[in-house]
């Protein structure tokens, strides 16, 4: 397969993809890549995060509280069990 055909195939797969996690992985993979069109130069820009800043702020506060032993963590197995019981996940 030649380079141009591979590009087209990859673009088609990206367009058809509905898996946000996979698309985010592709975005991360391409973060450091400078894309160039013939005769034109530009850099890929990222889209705004789907996670609001307030969530990151809360995670940071919780992490600091955890480090200061103000809150306790739960083992994943216990959390997973509770999720299965409560939500059937």
C-alpha positions in Angstrom: 0.0 0.0 0.0 1.4 3.4 -0.9 1.7 6.3 1.5 -1.3 8.3 0.1 -3.6 5.2 0.1 -2.6 4.5 3.7 -3.4 8.1 4.7 -6.8 7.9 3.1 -7.5 4.6 4.8 -6.5 6.0 8.2 -8.6 9.1 7.8 -11.6 7.0 6.8 -11.2 4.9 9.9 -10.9 8.0 12.1 -14.1 9.5 10.6 -16.0 6.2 11.1 -14.8 5.8 14.7 -17.2 6.6 17.5 -15.0 5.4 20.3 -14.0 8.6 22.1 -11.2 6.9 24.1 -9.6 5.6 20.9 -9.9 9.0 19.3 -8.2 10.6 22.3 -5.4 8.1 22.0 -5.0 9.0 18.3 -5.0 12.7 19.3 -2.3 12.1 21.9 -0.2 10.1 19.4 -0.4 13.0 17.0 0.3 15.8 19.5 4.0 16.1 18.7 3.5 15.8 14.9 3.7 18.8 12.7 1.4 18.3 9.8 2.2 20.0 6.5 0.3 20.5 3.3 2.3 21.2 0.2 3.2 24.9 0.2 1.7 25.5 3.7 2.8 24.9 7.2 0.7 24.6 10.3 0.6 22.7 13.5 -2.1 20.4 14.8 -4.1 22.1 17.6 -5.9 20.2 20.3 -9.6 20.5 21.0 -10.9 21.6 24.3 -11.0 18.8 26.8 -14.4 17.2 27.4 -13.5 17.2 31.1 -14.4 20.5 32.7 -11.6 22.3 34.6 -13.6 22.1 37.8 -13.2 18.3 37.7 -9.4 18.6 37.5 -9.5 21.1 40.3 -11.5 18.7 42.5 -9.2 15.9 41.7 -6.2 18.0 42.7 -7.9 18.9 46.0 -8.7 15.3 46.7 -5.2 14.1 45.8 -3.7 16.6 48.3 -6.2 15.5 50.9 -5.2 11.9 50.3 -1.5 12.8 50.6 -2.3 14.5 53.9 -4.2 11.4 55.0 -7.4 13.5 55.3 -9.3 11.0 53.1 -8.8 7.3 52.6 -8.7 5.3 49.4 -10.5 2.1 48.7 -9.1 -1.0 47.1 -10.2 -1.5 43.5 -11.7 -4.9 44.2 -14.0 -3.4 46.8 -15.1 -0.5 44.5 -15.6 -2.9 41.6 -17.7 -5.2 43.8 -19.9 -2.3 45.0 -20.4 -1.0 41.4 -21.5 -4.5 40.3 -23.9 -4.8 43.2 -25.4 -1.3 42.9 -25.3 -0.8 39.1 -24.7 -4.2 37.6 -21.5 -3.0 36.0 
